[in-house]
Amino acid sequence: MPDPPRNWQMPFRKPAATDSPCVRNCCLDEHDVCMGCGRELQEILRWQSASHEDREVIRAAAKIRLNDMRAARKW
């Protein structure tokens, strides 16, 4: 098989709604909330076994937490 052209790039894949919100910036605050993605420790631990619907709920809650942390300038 020939090599791809030099300017070839992997096709962009839009993240699915249930992809992990992890941004690889993990640091838990005093409430066990990740300051990188906004998930609570228990949400992080159950992510792999969570249903599609549960993952959507976790992502939405994490987004709200991150926005609240940014508004309060906790970090």
Buried (B, 14 or more C-beta within 10 A) or exposed (E): EEEEEEEEEEEEEEEEEBEBBBEEEEEBEEEEBBBBBBBBEEBBEBBEEBEEEBBEEBBEBBBEBBEEBEEEEEE
